[in-house]
Structure formats: structure tokens, C-alpha cells
Amino acid sequence: MFDSSTSIARIPLRNLDEVTRACANGDSHALFSAIDGCLREVLKQSLCTVNRYEARDERLTRLYSSDPSSYPVGNSKDKAGTAWGRHVLHERRLFIGQGVDDIRQSFDDHTTINALGLRSVINVPIVARHACLGTLNLLMRSEKVDSGMIQWAQLAGLLITPGFLFDALP
């Protein structure tokens, strides 16, 4: 876990070359995977997923999962009318869930999350031109996240943004 006593210069970013290569090649899955690997060194997340947001249908579709047996790529979930959906998708604000109660109140799949031993979450809305394109979802075994972890998650959200735009590029 990152804390204020950790020097930024000492945090390893072992997958940074992979991030650069995946972005240059326009390979969204490789980009998401490489960023997951970079973050794992810092956040120690146990689950990373990336979802595309379909605003017209109020649905999220999973594009990437570090645990495809529990959270398969291609699955989708309806977020219409949910407090989480308003907060993250409409208002484009981070969601920080700390502890089992936060997760139970916010997610229909809280039983699966709990069974995996996950106790905290950072959901980062991916935004370009004022539109929410999707979310980066990082779940940890620790009950709490700190401000450094949140900042790294926000930075990762910026880094994965091109992965949502590759199809629109010539």
C-alpha cells in the first residue's frame, strides 16, 4: 500500500514499457493489462476491471478483467437508477468504498466481492470531452484506501483513456 512515507522515486513501474507499446499499437486489452500490472506494484489490488459505459442503455460492459473466471469480459450490468450510477457515470465522480458495508450498499454482486476477500474499491470514471466513456475499477483486500492510492487510481484512469478511443482513430 502507498503511504505518505513512501518516496515516489522508489515506486516501481515495471510495466511502463508495456503501457507505451500497447498505446502505440492501439491494443486496448494490452493497455488495460499493462496498467493493471503497473498499479499492482503500488496499490496491491486483487481485482482490476475496465468497463465501457453505454449511456443510452445505462449499461456497463466489461472490456477487461484481471479475474475473468469471476468477472468475465463481455458481461454487462444495468446501472439505471442506481445511486452509484448517478455518482460515477452521470456526475463523473470517483467512488471510494471502504469496508464491507460500503460494498454491500453499492454493488449487486457484493456476495462475490466478499467471497473474493475484497474489502475496498476505487471506481474511476473515464471521461473525455465531458462524456463518461466507462470506469476503471480497483478492488483491494485492505479495508481502507488512502489519498495516495486514490491519486494513483486517478492517474491510471487518465492512462487508460486512449484504450476507449482506439476504435475512433484512423
Backbone as a chain_set.jsonl record, in Angstrom:
{"seq": "MFDSSTSIARIPLRNLDEVTRACANGDSHALFSAIDGCLREVLKQSLCTVNRYEARDERLTRLYSSDPSSYPVGNSKDKAGTAWGRHVLHERRLFIGQGVDDIRQSFDDHTTINALGLRSVINVPIVARHACLGTLNLLMRSEKVDSGMIQWAQLAGLLITPGFLFDALP", "coords": {"N": [[0.849, -1.17, 0.0], [0.463, 2.24, -0.692], [1.836, 4.942, 1.097], [2.261, 8.088, 2.819], [4.913, 8.126, 3.619], [6.342, 6.788, 1.737], [8.623, 7.132, -0.849], [8.072, 8.661, -3.952], [9.898, 8.253, -5.988], [10.807, 5.717, -5.477], [8.855, 3.929, -6.121], [8.106, 1.197, -8.04], [7.65, 0.988, -11.542], [7.218, -1.261, -13.35], [5.912, -2.165, -15.666], [5.771, -0.1, -17.454], [6.947, 0.234, -20.028], [5.45, -1.638, -21.426], [2.93, -0.447, -21.292], [3.366, 1.833, -22.856], [3.99, 0.637, -25.351], [1.603, -0.798, -25.903], [-0.222, 1.292, -26.113], [0.839, 2.706, -28.304], [0.459, 0.755, -30.257], [-2.258, 0.596, -30.386], [-3.751, -1.262, -28.935], [-6.151, -2.076, -26.93], [-6.794, -4.034, -24.92], [-4.249, -4.987, -24.189], [-3.203, -2.591, -23.245], [-4.873, -2.045, -21.004], [-4.246, -4.281, -19.433], [-1.474, -3.919, -19.002], [-1.458, -1.528, -17.546], [-2.883, -2.348, -15.318], [-0.938, -4.09, -14.303], [1.12, -2.246, -13.684], [-0.149, -0.733, -11.669], [-0.582, -2.691, -9.753], [1.837, -3.015, -8.487], [1.881, -0.814, -6.856], [-0.692, -0.336, -5.631], [-1.547, -2.839, -4.877], [-3.846, -4.162, -5.698], [-6.412, -6.645, -5.87], [-8.273, -7.196, -7.732], [-8.92, -5.974, -10.909], [-10.925, -4.258, -13.098], [-12.194, -3.078, -16.232], [-14.658, -1.127, -17.643], [-16.886, -0.381, -20.334], [-19.09, 2.321, -20.851], [-22.402, 2.558, -21.795], [-24.311, 5.033, -22.436], [-26.911, 5.499, -23.451], [-28.29, 3.144, -22.896], [-27.786, 2.887, -20.225], [-25.878, 1.05, -19.276], [-23.08, -0.95, -18.29], [-20.363, -2.534, -19.83], [-18.069, -5.095, -19.557], [-14.737, -4.756, -20.448], [-12.209, -5.548, -19.762], [-10.688, -7.759, -17.446], [-8.967, -8.729, -14.569], [-9.508, -11.063, -13.362], [-10.931, -13.199, -14.979], [-12.472, -15.503, -14.579], [-14.148, -15.046, -12.401], [-15.148, -12.551, -13.056], [-16.102, -12.214, -16.015], [-14.963, -11.039, -19.222], [-16.967, -9.116, -21.382], [-19.394, -9.48, -20.095], [-22.246, -7.687, -18.867], [-23.792, -4.994, -16.993], [-26.673, -3.486, -15.633], [-27.09, -0.13, -14.788], [-29.002, 1.746, -14.431], [-30.823, 4.155, -12.666], [-29.473, 3.775, -10.245], [-27.791, 4.76, -7.231], [-25.004, 4.664, -7.257], [-24.554, 4.725, -10.033], [-25.52, 7.29, -10.698], [-23.692, 8.858, -9.247], [-21.07, 8.078, -10.226], [-21.246, 7.654, -13.08], [-23.0, 9.626, -14.159], [-22.477, 12.045, -12.736], [-19.789, 11.905, -12.883], [-17.862, 11.351, -10.887], [-15.366, 10.149, -8.604], [-15.759, 7.008, -6.931], [-15.349, 5.86, -3.748], [-15.165, 3.082, -1.899], [-15.141, 1.789, 1.267], [-14.717, -0.869, 3.201], [-16.91, -3.614, 4.101], [-19.636, -2.879, 4.381], [-19.948, -0.532, 2.773], [-19.473, -1.648, 0.261], [-21.515, -3.589, 0.088], [-23.788, -1.93, 0.099], [-23.534, -0.652, -2.341], [-23.16, -2.354, -4.546], [-24.574, -4.88, -6.555], [-23.365, -7.334, -6.818], [-22.128, -7.889, -4.42], [-21.842, -10.161, -2.812], [-20.176, -11.901, -4.249], [-17.904, -10.272, -4.406], [-17.263, -10.075, -1.685], [-16.767, -12.806, -1.144], [-14.408, -13.128, -2.532], [-12.703, -11.903, -0.871], [-12.405, -9.171, -0.949], [-12.293, -5.874, 0.155], [-12.276, -3.139, -0.194], [-12.781, -0.472, -2.576], [-11.966, 1.416, -5.475], [-13.513, 3.32, -7.789], [-13.063, 4.703, -10.861], [-14.236, 7.153, -12.949], [-13.992, 7.244, -16.473], [-13.356, 9.825, -18.49], [-13.884, 11.852, -21.319], [-13.98, 14.756, -23.244], [-16.141, 15.733, -21.72], [-17.813, 13.558, -21.495], [-18.763, 10.506, -20.039], [-16.987, 7.664, -20.581], [-16.547, 5.193, -19.514], [-15.467, 3.014, -16.846], [-12.779, 2.545, -14.534], [-12.003, 0.048, -12.323], [-10.929, -0.791, -9.207], [-10.202, -3.138, -6.847], [-9.417, -3.935, -3.533], [-7.912, -5.93, -0.918], [-7.537, -4.721, 1.488], [-9.203, -2.848, 4.064], [-9.342, -0.099, 3.929], [-8.55, 2.747, 1.871], [-5.994, 5.054, 0.964], [-5.138, 8.566, 0.415], [-2.99, 8.676, -1.383], [-3.264, 6.258, -2.787], [-5.665, 6.735, -4.075], [-4.95, 8.869, -5.733], [-3.09, 7.583, -7.445], [-4.854, 5.813, -8.693], [-6.503, 7.623, -10.043], [-4.644, 8.719, -11.854], [-4.079, 6.418, -13.333], [-6.578, 6.114, -14.522], [-6.535, 8.215, -16.344], [-4.479, 7.289, -17.98], [-5.572, 4.985, -19.162], [-7.5, 5.97, -20.817], [-6.987, 6.352, -23.68], [-7.43, 3.737, -24.595], [-10.163, 3.502, -24.82], [-10.655, 5.004, -26.991], [-9.389, 4.058, -29.255], [-10.799, 2.702, -31.332], [-12.036, 4.785, -32.63], [-10.084, 6.15, -33.919], [-8.199, 6.858, -36.943]], "CA": [[0.0, 0.0, 0.0], [1.185, 3.506, -0.755], [1.559, 5.882, 2.177], [2.998, 9.336, 2.657], [6.329, 7.945, 3.902], [6.94, 6.144, 0.586], [9.131, 8.068, -1.843], [7.569, 8.416, -5.299], [11.01, 7.756, -6.794], [11.054, 4.302, -5.173], [7.737, 3.099, -6.547], [8.464, 0.599, -9.326], [6.675, 0.969, -12.636], [7.847, -2.278, -14.19], [5.189, -2.402, -16.913], [5.599, 1.15, -18.191], [7.252, 0.0, -21.445], [4.296, -2.34, -21.988], [1.873, 0.56, -21.446], [3.742, 2.651, -24.013], [3.855, -0.191, -26.556], [0.179, -1.09, -26.142], [-0.859, 2.532, -26.573], [1.331, 2.966, -29.664], [-0.108, -0.258, -31.159], [-3.717, 0.673, -30.396], [-4.266, -2.516, -28.381], [-6.785, -1.689, -25.669], [-6.662, -5.068, -23.901], [-2.859, -4.957, -23.712], [-3.055, -1.358, -22.467], [-5.531, -2.24, -19.71], [-3.468, -5.272, -18.693], [-0.198, -3.319, -18.584], [-1.738, -0.555, -16.485], [-3.192, -3.183, -14.153], [0.345, -4.54, -13.779], [1.791, -1.089, -13.05], [-0.854, -0.387, -10.434], [-0.448, -3.779, -8.772], [3.06, -2.738, -7.736], [1.639, 0.292, -5.939], [-1.951, -0.463, -4.881], [-1.744, -4.232, -4.448], [-5.233, -4.557, -5.941], [-6.643, -8.059, -6.156], [-9.14, -7.257, -8.9], [-8.995, -4.777, -11.752], [-11.787, -4.395, -14.27], [-12.443, -1.87, -17.012], [-15.979, -1.238, -18.254], [-17.375, 0.658, -21.244], [-20.418, 2.819, -20.472], [-23.357, 2.845, -22.869], [-25.207, 5.993, -21.782], [-28.291, 5.339, -23.934], [-28.879, 1.98, -22.225], [-27.399, 2.898, -18.806], [-25.239, -0.241, -19.034], [-21.632, -1.109, -18.326], [-19.918, -3.793, -20.409], [-16.69, -5.337, -19.14], [-13.741, -4.862, -21.508], [-11.001, -6.149, -19.211], [-10.797, -8.294, -16.087], [-7.801, -9.469, -14.092], [-10.027, -12.338, -12.871], [-12.037, -13.488, -15.899], [-13.367, -16.582, -14.13], [-15.156, -14.439, -11.526], [-15.69, -11.375, -13.739], [-15.769, -12.421, -17.422], [-15.023, -9.979, -20.221], [-18.179, -9.187, -22.186], [-20.592, -9.384, -19.261], [-22.693, -6.317, -18.672], [-24.696, -4.77, -15.863], [-27.558, -2.329, -15.732], [-26.853, 0.837, -13.71], [-30.081, 2.738, -14.474], [-31.497, 4.47, -11.419], [-28.708, 3.462, -9.035], [-27.039, 5.876, -6.636], [-23.651, 4.543, -7.769], [-24.589, 5.18, -11.423], [-25.614, 8.762, -10.694], [-22.447, 9.399, -8.699], [-19.893, 7.807, -11.061], [-21.475, 7.759, -14.514], [-23.639, 10.894, -14.529], [-21.744, 13.173, -12.144], [-18.386, 11.655, -13.226], [-17.066, 11.493, -9.656], [-14.797, 8.929, -8.04], [-16.441, 6.343, -5.835], [-14.438, 5.192, -2.833], [-15.886, 2.21, -0.98], [-14.222, 1.281, 2.281], [-15.367, -1.803, 4.101], [-17.958, -4.499, 3.595], [-20.913, -2.17, 4.313], [-19.953, 0.316, 1.574], [-19.575, -2.51, -0.917], [-22.86, -4.187, 0.087], [-24.768, -0.893, -0.237], [-23.33, -0.076, -3.666], [-22.978, -3.31, -5.634], [-25.422, -6.076, -6.56], [-22.517, -8.52, -6.736], [-21.36, -7.787, -3.175], [-21.554, -11.5, -2.291], [-18.98, -12.361, -4.974], [-16.802, -9.414, -3.967], [-16.929, -10.506, -0.327], [-16.189, -14.151, -1.21], [-13.038, -12.985, -3.034], [-11.912, -11.265, 0.178], [-12.179, -7.776, -1.325], [-12.891, -5.052, 1.217], [-12.345, -1.72, -0.567], [-12.854, -0.266, -4.021], [-11.863, 2.746, -6.083], [-14.084, 3.354, -9.133], [-12.645, 5.929, -11.531], [-14.904, 7.375, -14.232], [-13.12, 7.595, -17.586], [-14.085, 10.934, -19.09], [-13.262, 12.61, -22.409], [-14.925, 15.745, -23.795], [-17.275, 15.833, -20.792], [-18.65, 12.36, -21.567], [-18.238, 9.323, -19.354], [-16.771, 6.559, -21.512], [-16.533, 3.944, -18.78], [-14.896, 3.046, -15.497], [-11.677, 1.708, -14.059], [-12.457, -0.447, -11.025], [-9.814, -1.4, -8.493], [-10.665, -3.678, -5.577], [-8.321, -4.355, -2.68], [-8.227, -6.71, 0.281], [-7.496, -3.823, 2.643], [-10.484, -2.182, 4.373], [-9.247, 1.345, 3.68], [-7.624, 3.278, 0.874], [-5.535, 6.382, 1.374], [-5.151, 9.573, -0.649], [-2.01, 8.3, -2.385], [-3.861, 5.209, -3.612], [-6.687, 7.379, -4.902], [-4.254, 9.635, -6.768], [-2.569, 6.637, -8.428], [-6.001, 5.315, -9.455], [-6.904, 8.695, -10.963], [-3.642, 8.77, -12.909], [-4.313, 5.246, -14.18], [-7.761, 6.416, -15.314], [-6.097, 9.027, -17.485], [-3.645, 6.473, -18.862], [-6.35, 4.015, -19.942], [-8.447, 6.661, -21.691], [-6.822, 6.042, -25.113], [-7.998, 2.43, -24.896], [-11.573, 3.686, -25.173], [-10.72, 5.838, -28.194], [-8.672, 3.439, -30.368], [-11.695, 2.378, -32.455], [-12.449, 6.015, -33.313], [-8.933, 6.712, -34.614], [-7.985, 6.31, -38.299]], "C": [[0.897, 1.236, 0.0], [0.85, 4.316, 0.491], [2.498, 7.066, 2.028], [4.49, 9.19, 2.949], [7.075, 7.275, 2.743], [7.383, 7.204, -0.419], [8.605, 7.684, -3.216], [8.67, 7.81, -6.164], [11.264, 6.273, -6.576], [9.935, 3.385, -5.622], [8.043, 2.525, -7.927], [7.316, 0.676, -10.328], [7.211, 0.005, -13.691], [7.177, -2.456, -15.546], [5.062, -1.148, -17.77], [5.925, 1.002, -19.675], [6.095, -0.713, -22.138], [3.128, -1.384, -22.213], [2.138, 1.373, -22.705], [3.541, 1.878, -25.314], [2.391, -0.447, -26.901], [-0.55, 0.14, -26.658], [-0.452, 2.831, -28.009], [0.712, 2.006, -30.678], [-1.629, -0.204, -31.233], [-4.388, -0.579, -29.875], [-4.843, -2.253, -26.992], [-6.621, -2.758, -24.587], [-5.247, -5.086, -23.327], [-2.604, -3.719, -22.868], [-3.66, -1.534, -21.079], [-4.734, -3.21, -18.84], [-2.156, -4.687, -18.17], [-0.403, -2.311, -17.465], [-2.129, -1.272, -15.201], [-1.891, -3.646, -13.501], [1.121, -3.431, -13.091], [1.158, -0.772, -11.697], [-0.662, -1.434, -9.345], [0.792, -3.585, -7.902], [2.817, -1.715, -6.627], [0.436, 0.03, -5.032], [-2.178, -1.854, -4.292], [-3.197, -4.669, -4.638], [-5.304, -6.037, -6.272], [-7.549, -8.242, -7.356], [-9.103, -5.915, -9.607], [-9.925, -5.103, -12.909], [-11.909, -3.033, -14.938], [-13.756, -2.09, -17.749], [-16.244, -0.081, -19.197], [-18.8, 1.033, -20.823], [-21.223, 3.131, -21.722], [-24.455, 3.718, -22.266], [-26.671, 5.795, -22.187], [-29.01, 4.223, -23.194], [-28.615, 1.937, -20.729], [-26.76, 1.566, -18.406], [-23.723, -0.114, -19.074], [-21.325, -2.481, -18.912], [-18.435, -3.953, -20.115], [-15.794, -5.571, -20.351], [-12.485, -5.6, -21.05], [-11.295, -6.636, -17.796], [-9.508, -9.022, -15.738], [-8.209, -10.83, -13.52], [-11.222, -12.736, -13.748], [-12.932, -14.651, -15.476], [-14.461, -16.041, -13.214], [-15.882, -13.28, -12.204], [-15.327, -11.436, -15.218], [-15.89, -11.156, -18.279], [-16.279, -10.201, -21.053], [-19.457, -9.133, -21.374], [-20.961, -7.918, -19.074], [-23.63, -6.234, -17.478], [-25.426, -3.457, -16.05], [-27.31, -1.415, -14.537], [-27.919, 1.93, -13.69], [-30.697, 2.908, -13.093], [-30.727, 4.153, -10.155], [-27.968, 4.697, -8.527], [-25.598, 5.861, -7.141], [-23.58, 5.075, -9.204], [-24.681, 6.695, -11.521], [-24.278, 9.381, -10.299], [-21.288, 9.279, -9.691], [-20.146, 8.124, -12.531], [-22.06, 9.104, -14.938], [-22.855, 12.101, -14.02], [-20.243, 13.059, -12.388], [-17.461, 11.907, -12.039], [-16.541, 10.134, -9.231], [-15.743, 8.337, -7.014], [-15.381, 5.604, -5.036], [-15.292, 4.395, -1.855], [-14.899, 1.581, -0.018], [-14.991, 0.411, 3.265], [-16.531, -2.532, 3.457], [-19.292, -3.766, 3.446], [-21.008, -1.279, 3.08], [-20.158, -0.53, 0.321], [-20.967, -3.131, -1.017], [-23.915, -3.172, -0.346], [-24.688, -0.445, -1.697], [-23.35, -1.069, -4.819], [-23.867, -4.54, -5.477], [-24.612, -7.35, -6.37], [-21.65, -8.532, -5.474], [-21.016, -9.152, -2.583], [-20.293, -12.068, -2.946], [-17.756, -11.573, -4.521], [-16.325, -9.855, -2.586], [-16.25, -11.881, -0.334], [-14.746, -14.12, -1.722], [-12.13, -12.293, -2.019], [-11.608, -9.802, -0.097], [-12.969, -6.872, -0.391], [-12.944, -3.561, 0.907], [-12.29, -1.611, -2.079], [-12.623, 1.202, -4.353], [-12.42, 2.597, -7.488], [-13.757, 4.712, -9.732], [-13.45, 6.08, -12.817], [-13.879, 7.798, -15.279], [-13.893, 8.61, -18.425], [-13.25, 11.583, -20.186], [-14.335, 13.507, -23.01], [-16.24, 15.765, -23.021], [-18.219, 14.633, -20.839], [-17.971, 11.228, -20.805], [-18.185, 8.18, -20.358], [-16.843, 5.206, -20.82], [-15.922, 4.121, -17.408], [-13.681, 2.133, -15.396], [-12.035, 1.341, -12.632], [-11.343, -1.238, -10.369], [-10.309, -1.843, -7.127], [-9.497, -4.289, -4.821], [-8.825, -5.188, -1.504], [-8.238, -5.834, 1.532], [-8.858, -3.142, 2.814], [-10.5, -0.726, 3.938], [-8.312, 1.631, 2.523], [-7.204, 4.66, 1.353], [-5.462, 7.311, 0.167], [-4.129, 9.253, -1.737], [-2.54, 7.231, -3.327], [-4.881, 5.808, -4.574], [-6.03, 8.172, -6.03], [-3.671, 8.719, -7.845], [-3.705, 6.09, -9.293], [-6.472, 6.363, -10.458], [-5.929, 8.811, -12.132], [-3.833, 7.599, -13.875], [-5.552, 5.45, -15.061], [-7.43, 7.269, -16.531], [-5.32, 8.18, -18.49], [-4.439, 5.458, -19.677], [-7.306, 4.674, -20.925], [-8.225, 6.366, -23.172], [-7.415, 4.691, -25.503], [-9.479, 2.482, -25.271], [-11.726, 4.386, -26.519], [-10.088, 5.183, -29.418], [-9.573, 3.175, -31.57], [-12.088, 3.604, -33.265], [-11.309, 6.643, -34.115], [-8.765, 6.082, -35.988], [-6.916, 5.229, -38.288]], "O": [[1.958, 1.252, 0.624], [-0.311, 4.367, 0.898], [3.418, 7.046, 1.21], [5.268, 10.061, 2.557], [8.303, 7.2, 2.761], [6.597, 8.075, -0.793], [8.678, 6.519, -3.608], [8.394, 6.94, -6.99], [11.884, 5.631, -7.424], [10.062, 2.165, -5.51], [8.221, 3.279, -8.883], [6.156, 0.454, -9.982], [7.605, 0.415, -14.783], [7.84, -2.868, -16.498], [4.298, -1.149, -18.736], [5.237, 1.594, -20.508], [5.79, -0.431, -23.297], [2.415, -1.496, -23.211], [1.24, 1.577, -23.522], [2.981, 2.41, -26.273], [1.991, -0.326, -28.059], [-1.4, 0.037, -27.542], [-1.296, 3.17, -28.839], [0.464, 2.385, -31.823], [-2.228, -0.889, -32.062], [-5.481, -0.927, -30.322], [-4.111, -2.213, -26.003], [-6.334, -2.419, -23.439], [-5.069, -5.19, -22.113], [-1.869, -3.782, -21.883], [-3.019, -1.205, -20.081], [-4.57, -2.979, -17.642], [-1.775, -4.933, -17.025], [0.398, -2.249, -16.533], [-1.745, -0.846, -14.112], [-1.759, -3.597, -12.278], [1.714, -3.647, -12.034], [1.858, -0.57, -10.705], [-0.588, -1.105, -8.161], [0.796, -3.947, -6.726], [3.471, -1.751, -5.585], [0.533, 0.158, -3.811], [-2.918, -2.013, -3.322], [-3.723, -5.449, -3.844], [-4.39, -6.606, -6.869], [-7.594, -9.324, -7.941], [-9.236, -4.861, -8.986], [-9.74, -6.097, -13.61], [-11.752, -1.988, -14.306], [-13.945, -3.117, -18.401], [-15.879, 1.059, -18.912], [-19.607, 0.167, -20.484], [-20.778, 3.877, -22.595], [-25.404, 3.216, -21.664], [-27.567, 5.912, -21.351], [-30.199, 4.335, -22.896], [-29.141, 1.072, -20.028], [-27.054, 1.02, -17.342], [-23.167, 0.716, -19.793], [-21.948, -3.475, -18.54], [-17.639, -3.055, -20.39], [-16.046, -6.456, -21.168], [-11.783, -6.204, -21.861], [-12.047, -6.01, -17.05], [-9.015, -9.836, -16.52], [-7.348, -11.66, -13.226], [-12.374, -12.63, -13.326], [-14.052, -14.769, -15.974], [-15.589, -16.531, -13.25], [-17.068, -13.049, -11.966], [-14.366, -10.797, -15.647], [-16.783, -10.33, -18.088], [-16.617, -11.336, -21.39], [-20.508, -8.776, -21.908], [-20.107, -7.032, -19.117], [-24.179, -7.233, -17.013], [-24.882, -2.471, -16.547], [-27.319, -1.875, -13.395], [-27.753, 2.937, -13.003], [-31.048, 1.93, -12.433], [-31.294, 4.255, -9.067], [-27.574, 5.565, -9.306], [-25.029, 6.916, -7.423], [-22.645, 5.797, -9.549], [-23.995, 7.311, -12.337], [-23.799, 10.314, -10.944], [-20.602, 10.263, -9.966], [-19.332, 8.8, -13.162], [-21.661, 9.659, -15.962], [-22.599, 13.05, -14.761], [-19.501, 14.007, -12.132], [-16.432, 12.573, -12.156], [-17.176, 9.105, -9.46], [-16.445, 9.064, -6.31], [-14.609, 4.817, -5.585], [-16.053, 4.968, -1.076], [-13.942, 0.925, -0.428], [-15.803, 0.896, 4.052], [-17.059, -2.125, 2.422], [-20.013, -4.008, 2.478], [-22.039, -1.268, 2.408], [-20.926, -0.164, -0.568], [-21.536, -3.188, -2.107], [-24.839, -3.52, -1.081], [-25.661, 0.082, -2.236], [-23.539, -0.666, -5.966], [-23.911, -5.16, -4.414], [-25.113, -8.334, -5.825], [-20.567, -9.118, -5.465], [-19.991, -9.284, -1.914], [-19.445, -12.647, -2.269], [-16.695, -12.149, -4.28], [-15.124, -9.99, -2.35], [-15.274, -12.096, 0.384], [-13.95, -14.995, -1.379], [-10.937, -12.114, -2.265], [-10.659, -9.25, 0.459], [-14.163, -7.077, -0.172], [-13.572, -2.796, 1.638], [-11.825, -2.515, -2.772], [-13.029, 2.1, -3.616], [-11.877, 1.844, -8.296], [-14.127, 5.748, -9.18], [-13.36, 5.223, -13.696], [-13.002, 8.615, -15.001], [-14.941, 8.3, -18.992], [-12.059, 11.834, -20.006], [-15.459, 13.069, -23.256], [-17.318, 15.81, -23.613], [-19.313, 14.689, -20.278], [-16.762, 11.023, -20.915], [-19.207, 7.778, -20.915], [-17.158, 4.194, -21.447], [-15.864, 5.228, -16.873], [-13.577, 1.108, -16.07], [-12.336, 2.214, -11.819], [-10.872, -2.237, -10.913], [-10.78, -1.026, -6.337], [-8.699, -5.048, -5.373], [-10.003, -5.151, -1.15], [-8.88, -6.176, 2.525], [-9.568, -2.893, 1.84], [-11.556, -0.183, 3.614], [-7.4, 0.857, 2.234], [-7.95, 5.347, 2.052], [-5.698, 6.89, -0.965], [-4.381, 9.535, -2.908], [-2.294, 7.286, -4.532], [-4.947, 5.428, -5.743], [-6.51, 8.146, -7.163], [-3.748, 9.039, -9.032], [-3.534, 5.923, -10.501], [-6.804, 6.03, -11.596], [-6.35, 8.984, -13.276], [-3.756, 7.773, -15.091], [-5.576, 5.01, -16.21], [-7.98, 7.066, -17.613], [-5.482, 8.334, -19.7], [-4.023, 5.102, -20.78], [-7.868, 3.994, -21.784], [-9.206, 6.144, -23.882], [-7.859, 4.523, -26.639], [-9.979, 1.596, -25.965], [-12.802, 4.363, -27.117], [-10.234, 5.703, -30.525], [-9.161, 3.399, -32.709], [-12.433, 3.493, -34.441], [-11.537, 7.562, -34.901], [-9.133, 4.926, -36.197], [-6.605, 4.658, -39.334]]}, "num_chains": 1, "name": "protein.A"}
